[in-house]
Amino acid sequence: MRLSQTPQGRITLVYAALVFAAVAVVSVYLIVIVNNSSATDLEASLQRQALLVRELTVKLFGSSPDRARIQAASVLAAEFSESRVTVFGADGSVLADVGNSPDAPVASPTAPEVITAFSSGISVNSRTEIAGGQEQMFVAVPIILDGETVGVARVSRPASSSDSEIFPIVLAIIFLSAAVVILSVGLAYLLARRVSRSMEAAADGARQFAQGDMDFRLNISSSPGIEELADAFNQMASNITRQVRDLSSESNQLSVVLDTMADGVIVVNGDGQVELMNLAAEWMLESQNRDALRIQLAEVVRDHEILQLVAEAKDTHQTRQAELELVHRRRFLNVIATPLSEGDDEGVLLTLQDVTRLWQVETTRREFVSNVSHELRSPLAAIRAMTETLQDGALNDPHTAQDFLARIQNDVQRMTTMVNELLELSRLESGQAPIHLAPLNLDSVVGEIESRFKVSPDHERLSLETKMPDDIPLVMGEAGKLDQVLANLVENAVKATGDGGCISISADATDRWIEVKVSDNGVGIAREHLPHVFERFYKVDRSRRDGGTGLGLAIVKHLVQAHGGEIRAESVEGEGSAFIFTLPRAS
């Protein structure tokens, strides 16, 4: 991979360019300063030398210049300064010209620095001139004797003579600059590589954290800045992890609360899609789509009244409530649709309360009042009629009086039995009739039922069979209550079985239970009546006047449940019925 394609490479190239530019600027600045300093030093040196020549030659002019001595002084000055020394007379003649190179131009009094020196009095002028391929620097000063300019002393030297002096300095600057650039780039690369690796580690950690690894933390110690970044990232990760876990815990708690609620809860968004549905709602609506995400409410709720209620809540932005019946399940629901927010895209919170039990209780209450009124009205009306008849004179007829009194006694006995059974059923339902469970031999209870059956004159047309295993275990029960259960079931079987019929009592043992069955081969019970046979006052055939109150099976059910068991009915119409109940084993 090319250097410029890596993060540390890009950082290094940028840093190298910046360092190179900075070093280049500094190097050029230093070279310019060195050159300017060298030129200044050369000019100052030539000025001193020119002044020295003037001092050596000023006494040699007198009334007329002493050419020989001026030449000798110039030679001495030229040798001392290693420069070209030229002395001009007042008339512009060249009195001495020492130290010039063979290819140097002839000294001319019209040179700019000579003219300036003659005309400006005590003045210094310098210029450069290309001679023999070299740049020259000239410095001329006037020679003044008794206040009169009698000549000009000029000193010159090639400008390149200073280059040899500054060349090592410039070369040193260049080498130092190159070394600084190389070291800086290397150091920048190492730092960039270290920082880049740290940043890549931080980026990888951020990606890993974003992918769900909430326990990941950065461990970077490359530099203070990166360490601070890693510490900030780890602190942020810890805070996010804590918040996510808190939210998850709250979500789990809310989920548990929702799933254990008896009321159904459905949250519908503005697009009519189900976002949340608890177990109670799934059970009430018999929906299998609870775990599906973003499904339409119409796919979950098949009842148009609920859908209409949700639409009304969204349109009116007000809570709507209705009680309705789910026909396919014969279940009654109290449905409340509550808008969740303002605006056109608001969702709806749908709360479903199962009021089937309340409805059944209310229905049972109405039926109970109606049944009790009906059951008591007939015997009371008959007693009243017979009493009035006796009062009107039938009392004097012994046969009629005895017949009426017997009927009155039967009706009173029937009403007394009904009242007693109602009281017993009420005590059982309210828990005021406790059951005292103890190990009990079921054979003895069945034997007592069999003995009473055989001696009863009403049972001569029927037969009773008992099929009890010899090793049947003991059960946990109360003998009197179990006797009442079996007696009721046998009596019902007698009423449903015609002449020559057979009633059977059998038992079977499992690991925890004893299952007792009372069956007959009578008329049987239609399928639609089976779910209701244990309801109070319910009679399969209300046209028959069998003298029953319709409370016997309800009492049986409560007695069995008080023992910790369950009871059910099985029947085929025209073939017979069977009532099966369970009792807990004693061991």
C-alpha positions in Angstrom: 0.0 0.0 0.0 1.3 3.4 -0.9 2.3 5.7 2.0 -0.3 8.3 1.0 -3.1 5.7 1.2 -2.7 5.1 4.9 -3.8 7.5 7.6 -0.4 7.9 9.1 1.1 8.4 5.6 -1.3 11.2 4.9 -0.6 12.8 8.2 3.2 12.5 7.6 3.0 14.0 4.1 1.1 17.0 5.4 3.4 17.4 8.3 6.5 17.0 6.0 5.2 19.6 3.6 4.6 22.1 6.5 8.1 21.4 8.0 9.8 21.7 4.6 8.1 25.0 3.9 9.0 26.3 7.3 12.6 25.2 7.1 12.9 26.5 3.5 11.6 30.0 4.6 14.0 30.0 7.6 17.0 28.8 5.5 16.4 31.5 2.8 16.0 34.1 5.5 19.3 33.1 7.1 21.1 33.0 3.8 19.9 36.5 2.9 20.9 37.7 6.3 24.4 36.2 5.9 24.8 37.7 2.4 23.7 41.1 3.6 26.0 40.9 6.5 28.9 39.8 4.3 28.3 42.7 1.9 28.1 45.2 4.7 31.3 43.8 6.2 33.1 44.1 2.9 31.9 47.7 2.4 33.0 48.6 5.9 36.4 47.0 5.3 36.9 48.8 2.0 35.9 52.1 3.7 38.6 51.6 6.4 41.2 50.7 3.8 40.3 53.8 1.6 40.6 56.0 4.7 44.0 54.4 5.4 45.2 55.2 1.9 44.1 58.8 2.2 46.0 59.1 5.5 49.1 57.6 3.9 49.0 59.8 0.8 47.6 63.2 2.0 51.0 64.5 3.1 52.5 63.4 -0.3 50.6 65.9 -2.4 52.0 69.3 -1.2 52.3 71.8 -3.9 52.6 69.0 -6.4 51.9 65.3 -5.9 54.9 63.0 -5.2 54.1 60.3 -7.6 56.8 57.9 -6.4 56.0 58.0 -2.8 52.2 57.9 -3.5 52.9 54.8 -5.6 54.9 53.3 -2.8 52.3 54.0 -0.2 49.6 52.6 -2.5 51.7 49.4 -3.0 52.0 49.1 0.8 48.2 49.6 1.3 47.4 47.2 -1.5 49.6 44.5 -0.1 48.2 45.0 3.4 44.5 45.0 2.3 44.8 42.5 -0.6 42.7 45.0 -2.6 43.2 47.2 -5.7 44.3 50.7 -4.6 43.9 53.7 -7.0 44.9 57.3 -6.3 43.6 60.1 -8.6 45.0 63.6 -8.8 42.9 66.8 -8.6 43.1 67.0 -12.4 41.8 63.4 -12.8 45.2 61.9 -13.5 46.0 58.4 -12.1 48.8 58.8 -9.6 48.8 55.2 -8.5 46.9 52.0 -9.5 48.2 49.0 -7.6 46.7 45.4 -7.2 44.6 45.4 -10.3 44.2 42.2 -12.3 45.4 42.1 -15.9 41.9 42.0 -17.3 40.6 44.8 -15.1 39.5 47.9 -16.9 41.7 51.0 -16.8 41.1 53.3 -13.9 39.0 56.2 -15.0 38.4 59.5 -13.3 34.9 59.5 -14.7 33.9 56.5 -12.7 30.7 57.3 -10.7 32.4 56.8 -7.3 35.3 59.1 -8.3 33.1 61.9 -9.5 30.9 61.6 -6.4 34.0 61.8 -4.2 35.3 64.9 -6.0 32.0 66.7 -5.9 30.7 65.7 -2.5 33.6 66.6 -0.3 33.9 64.3 2.5 31.6 61.6 1.2 31.7 57.9 0.6 30.1 56.2 -2.4 30.3 52.6 -3.4 29.2 50.8 -6.5 29.6 47.4 -8.1 30.9 46.8 -11.6 31.4 43.7 -13.6 35.0 43.3 -14.6 36.7 40.2 -15.8 33.6 38.2 -15.2 33.7 39.2 -11.5 31.6 41.6 -9.5 33.6 44.4 -8.0 32.9 46.7 -5.1 34.5 50.2 -5.1 34.8 52.7 -2.2 36.2 56.2 -3.0 37.1 58.9 -0.5 38.3 62.4 -1.2 41.9 63.4 -0.2 41.6 66.9 1.4 44.6 69.0 2.1 44.2 72.4 3.8 40.5 72.3 3.1 41.0 71.6 -0.6 40.3 68.4 -2.4 43.6 67.4 -4.0 42.8 63.9 -5.0 40.6 60.7 -4.5 41.7 57.5 -2.9 39.8 54.4 -4.2 39.9 50.8 -2.9 38.1 47.9 -4.7 37.9 44.2 -4.2 35.9 41.5 -6.0 32.5 40.8 -4.3 33.1 37.1 -4.7 35.9 37.3 -2.2 33.2 37.4 0.5 31.4 34.4 -1.1 34.2 32.1 -0.1 33.7 33.2 3.5 29.9 32.7 3.6 29.8 29.5 1.5 30.6 27.2 4.5 27.9 29.0 6.5 25.3 28.6 3.7 26.3 25.0 3.2 26.0 24.4 7.0 22.5 26.0 6.9 21.5 23.8 4.0 22.7 20.6 5.7 21.1 21.5 9.0 17.9 22.3 7.3 17.9 19.0 5.5 18.7 17.2 8.8 15.8 19.0 10.5 13.4 18.1 7.7 14.5 14.4 7.7 14.3 14.1 11.5 11.0 16.0 11.7 9.5 13.8 9.0 10.7 10.7 10.6 9.4 11.8 14.0 6.2 12.9 12.4 5.8 9.5 10.8 6.4 7.7 14.0 4.0 10.0 15.9 1.4 9.8 13.1 1.7 6.0 13.0 1.3 5.8 16.8 -1.7 8.2 16.7 -3.2 6.5 13.7 -3.0 3.1 15.4 -4.6 4.6 18.5 -7.3 6.1 16.4 -7.9 2.9 14.5 -8.1 1.1 17.8 -10.6 3.6 19.0 -12.6 3.3 15.7 -12.6 -0.5 15.9 -13.7 -0.2 19.5 -16.5 2.1 18.6 -17.7 -0.3 15.9 -17.5 -3.2 18.2 -19.4 -1.3 20.8 -22.0 -0.3 18.2 -22.4 -3.9 17.2 -23.6 -4.8 20.7 -20.5 -5.6 22.7 -21.5 -3.5 25.6 -18.6 -4.7 27.8 -15.9 -3.6 25.4 -13.5 -0.9 26.7 -10.5 0.8 25.1 -7.0 0.3 26.5 -4.8 2.9 24.9 -1.8 4.6 26.5 0.0 6.1 23.5 -0.2 9.8 24.4 -2.0 12.0 26.9 -4.5 13.3 24.3 -5.4 9.7 23.1 -5.5 8.5 26.7 -8.1 11.3 27.4 -10.0 10.2 24.4 -10.0 6.6 25.5 -11.0 7.6 29.0 -13.9 9.7 27.6 -15.0 6.8 25.4 -14.8 4.3 28.2 -16.8 6.6 30.5 -19.4 7.1 27.7 -19.5 3.4 27.1 -20.1 2.7 30.8 -22.8 5.3 31.0 -24.5 4.0 27.9 -24.2 0.4 29.1 -25.7 1.3 32.5 -28.6 3.2 30.8 -29.2 0.3 28.3 -29.2 -2.2 31.2 -31.5 0.0 33.2 -33.8 0.4 30.2 -33.6 -3.3 29.5 -34.4 -4.1 33.2 -37.4 -1.7 33.1 -38.5 -3.2 29.7 -38.3 -6.7 31.2 -40.2 -5.6 34.2 -42.8 -3.9 32.0 -43.0 -7.0 29.9 -43.5 -9.2 32.9 -46.2 -6.8 34.2 -47.9 -6.8 30.9 -47.7 -10.5 30.5 -49.1 -11.2 34.0 -52.0 -8.7 33.6 -55.4 -10.1 33.3 -56.4 -7.2 31.0 -55.3 -7.4 27.3 -53.1 -4.5 26.1 -52.5 -3.6 22.4 -50.5 -0.6 21.2 -51.3 0.5 17.7 -49.2 3.2 15.9 -50.5 5.9 13.5 -50.3 3.5 10.5 -52.6 1.0 12.2 -49.8 -1.4 12.9 -49.5 -3.4 16.2 -46.3 -2.5 18.1 -47.1 -4.3 21.3 -49.5 -7.0 22.4 -49.5 -8.9 25.7 -50.4 -12.5 26.4 -53.8 -11.7 27.7 -54.7 -9.9 24.5 -53.4 -12.8 22.5 -55.5 -15.3 24.5 -58.6 -13.2 24.3 -58.4 -12.6 20.6 -56.9 -16.1 19.8 -54.1 -14.4 17.8 -50.9 -16.2 16.9 -49.2 -13.0 15.7 -47.9 -11.6 19.0 -44.2 -11.9 18.1 -44.7 -10.6 14.6 -43.5 -7.0 14.1 -45.5 -4.2 12.4 -48.5 -6.2 11.4 -51.8 -4.6 10.7 -54.4 -4.5 13.5 -56.9 -6.1 11.2 -54.8 -9.2 11.0 -54.9 -9.5 14.8 -58.4 -8.4 15.6 -61.1 -9.9 13.4 -64.0 -8.1 15.1 -65.2 -5.0 13.1 -66.6 -3.4 16.3 -63.1 -3.2 17.8 -61.6 -1.8 14.6 -64.4 0.8 14.4 -63.7 1.8 18.0 -60.0 2.3 17.3 -60.9 4.4 14.2 -63.3 6.6 16.3 -60.7 7.2 18.9 -58.2 8.4 16.3 -60.7 10.6 14.5 -62.2 12.2 17.6 -58.9 12.3 19.6 -61.0 11.1 22.6 -61.2 7.9 24.6 -63.9 5.5 23.4 -65.4 2.6 25.3 -67.7 -0.2 24.4 -68.8 -3.7 25.6 -69.1 -6.3 23.0 -69.3 -10.0 22.5 -66.8 -12.1 20.5 -69.3 -14.5 18.9 -66.8 -17.1 17.9 -65.6 -17.6 21.5 -68.8 -16.5 23.4 -66.6 -14.1 25.3 -67.7 -10.6 26.5 -65.1 -7.8 26.4 -65.0 -4.3 27.8 -62.9 -2.5 25.2 -61.3 1.0 25.8 -59.5 2.8 23.0 -57.3 5.7 24.2 -55.4 8.1 21.9 -51.7 8.2 22.8 -50.7 11.6 21.3 -51.8 14.7 19.5 -51.8 15.0 15.7 -52.9 13.1 12.7 -50.5 10.2 13.2 -51.3 9.4 16.8 -51.4 5.9 18.0 -54.0 4.2 20.1 -53.8 2.2 23.3 -56.3 -0.6 23.2 -57.3 -2.1 26.6 -59.3 -5.4 26.7 -61.1 -6.4 29.9 -62.6 -9.9 29.9 -66.0 -9.4 31.6 -67.3 -12.8 30.7 -67.2 -14.0 34.3 -69.0 -10.9 35.4 -71.5 -11.4 32.7 -71.9 -15.0 33.6 -72.3 -14.1 37.3 -75.0 -11.5 36.4 -76.7 -14.0 34.1 -76.5 -16.6 36.8 -77.9 -14.2 39.3 -80.8 -13.4 37.1 -81.3 -17.1 36.3 -81.0 -17.9 40.0 -83.7 -15.4 41.0 -85.8 -16.6 38.1 -85.3 -20.3 38.9 -85.8 -19.9 42.6 -88.9 -17.9 42.0 -90.1 -20.5 39.6 -89.3 -23.4 41.8 -90.9 -21.9 44.8 -93.9 -20.4 43.0 -95.3 -23.7 41.8 -95.3 -25.5 45.2 -96.4 -22.3 47.1 -99.3 -21.9 44.6 -100.3 -25.5 45.0 -100.1 -25.3 48.8 -102.2 -22.1 48.8 -104.8 -23.7 46.5 -105.0 -26.9 48.6 -105.1 -24.8 51.8 -108.0 -22.7 50.4 -109.7 -25.9 49.3 -109.4 -27.4 52.7 -110.7 -24.2 54.3 -113.7 -24.2 52.0 -114.9 -27.6 53.3 -112.6 -30.3 51.9 -111.2 -30.7 55.4 -114.4 -32.5 56.3 -113.7 -35.1 53.6 -111.1 -37.4 55.2 -109.8 -38.9 51.9 -109.4 -35.5 50.2 -107.9 -34.0 53.4 -105.3 -36.7 53.7 -104.4 -36.5 50.0 -104.0 -32.7 50.2 -102.0 -32.9 53.4 -99.7 -35.4 51.8 -99.2 -33.2 48.8 -98.6 -30.2 51.0 -96.0 -32.2 53.0 -94.2 -33.2 49.8 -94.1 -29.6 48.5 -92.9 -28.4 51.8 -90.2 -31.1 51.9 -89.2 -30.2 48.3 -88.9 -26.5 49.2 -87.0 -27.4 52.4 -84.6 -29.5 50.4 -84.1 -26.7 47.9 -83.4 -24.2 50.7 -81.0 -26.6 52.4 -79.1 -27.2 49.1 -79.0 -23.5 48.4 -77.5 -22.9 51.8 -75.0 -25.7 51.4 -74.0 -24.5 48.0 -73.6 -20.9 49.3 -71.4 -22.2 52.2 -69.3 -24.2 49.8 -68.8 -21.3 47.4 -67.9 -18.9 50.2 -65.6 -21.4 51.9 -67.6 -21.6 55.1 -68.0 -25.4 54.9 -64.4 -26.6 55.4 -63.5 -30.1 54.3 -61.5 -32.2 56.8 -59.3 -34.4 54.7 -58.0 -37.7 56.1 -56.8 -41.0 54.6 -59.9 -42.9 53.6 -60.8 -46.3 52.1 -62.9 -45.6 49.1 -64.3 -49.2 49.2 -66.2 -48.4 52.4 -67.9 -45.3 50.9 -68.8 -47.2 47.7 -70.0 -50.2 49.8 -72.3 -47.9 51.7 -73.8 -46.5 48.5 -74.3 -50.0 47.2 -76.1 -51.1 50.3 -78.5 -48.2 50.3 -79.2 -48.7 46.6 -80.1 -52.4 47.0 -82.6 -51.8 49.9 -84.3 -48.9 48.1 -87.7 -49.9 46.6 -87.3 -47.2 43.9 -84.2 -49.0 42.5 -85.6 -52.5 41.9 -85.9 -51.9 38.2 -82.1 -51.1 37.9 -78.8 -52.8 38.7 -75.7 -51.3 40.3 -72.2 -52.7 39.5 -69.1 -51.7 41.4 -65.7 -52.3 39.8 -63.2 -51.5 42.5 -59.6 -52.9 42.2 -58.5 -55.0 45.2 -55.4 -52.9 45.8 -57.0 -49.5 45.4 -54.9 -47.0 47.4 -56.4 -44.8 50.2 -57.6 -41.4 49.2 -57.5 -38.0 51.0 -61.1 -37.1 51.7 -64.0 -36.8 54.1 -66.4 -39.8 54.2 -69.6 -37.9 54.5 -68.8 -35.5 51.7 -67.7 -38.3 49.3 -70.9 -40.2 50.2 -72.9 -37.1 49.2 -71.0 -36.9 45.9 -71.5 -40.5 44.9 -75.1 -40.5 46.1 -75.9 -37.5 44.0 -74.3 -39.0 40.9 -76.0 -42.3 41.4 -79.4 -40.6 41.9 -78.9 -38.6 38.7 -78.0 -41.8 36.9 -81.2 -43.5 38.2 -83.3 -40.6 36.8 -81.6 -40.9 33.4 -81.8 -44.7 33.1 -84.9 -46.6 32.1 -86.1 -50.0 33.4 -83.5 -52.7 33.1 -80.7 -50.2 32.9 -77.3 -50.6 34.6 -75.3 -48.1 36.7 -71.6 -48.7 37.3 -69.1 -47.3 39.8 -65.4 -47.9 39.0 -62.1 -46.5 40.1 -58.6 -46.4 38.7 -55.3 -45.3 40.3 -52.5 -43.1 38.8 -49.3 -41.7 40.3 -51.1 -38.9 42.2 -54.8 -39.4 41.8 -57.6 -41.8 42.1 -60.1 -41.5 39.3 -63.7 -42.5 40.1 -66.3 -43.0 37.3 -70.1 -43.2 37.7 -71.6 -44.3 34.4 -75.0 -45.4 33.1 -76.5 -46.7 29.8 -79.5 -44.3 30.0 -80.7 -41.6 27.6 -77.5 -39.6 27.6 -76.9 -35.9 27.4 -76.9 -33.8 24.2 -73.5 -32.3 23.3 -74.8 -28.7 23.7 -75.8 -29.4 27.3 -72.5 -30.9 28.5 -70.7 -27.6 29.3 -73.6 -26.5 31.5 -74.6 -29.6 33.5 -72.7 -28.4 36.6 -74.4 -25.0 36.6 -77.0 -24.4 39.4 -80.7 -24.9 38.4 -79.6 -26.2 35.0 -81.8 -29.1 33.8 -81.2 -31.0 30.6 -84.9 -31.7 30.1 -87.0 -29.1 31.8 -90.2 -30.8 30.5 -89.7 -33.7 32.9 -90.9 -33.3 36.4 -88.4 -35.5 38.2 -88.6 -33.5 41.4 -85.0 -32.4 41.3 -83.8 -28.9 42.2 -81.1 -28.6 39.6 -78.5 -27.9 42.4 -77.2 -31.5 42.9 -74.4 -31.4 40.2 -73.4 -27.9 41.3 -72.9 -29.1 44.8 -71.0 -32.2 43.6 -68.6 -30.0 41.6 -67.8 -27.8 44.6 -67.4 -30.8 46.9 -64.9 -32.5 44.5 -63.0 -29.2 44.1 -62.9 -28.8 47.9 -61.1 -32.2 47.9 -58.5 -30.8 45.5 -59.9 -32.8 42.5 -61.8 -32.0 39.2 -64.9 -33.4 37.7 -66.1 -33.7 34.1 -69.0 -35.2 32.2 -68.9 -37.4 29.1 -71.9 -38.6 27.2 -73.3 -39.9 23.9 -77.0 -39.1 23.4 -79.0 -42.3 23.4 -76.1 -44.4 24.8 -75.5 -43.2 28.3 -73.4 -40.8 30.4 -70.4 -40.9 32.6 -69.3 -38.6 35.4 -65.6 -38.8 36.2 -63.9 -37.1 39.2 -60.5 -37.3 40.7 -59.3 -37.5 44.3 -55.8 -37.1 45.7 -54.0 -40.2 46.8 -53.2 -40.5 50.5 -49.7 -42.0 49.7 
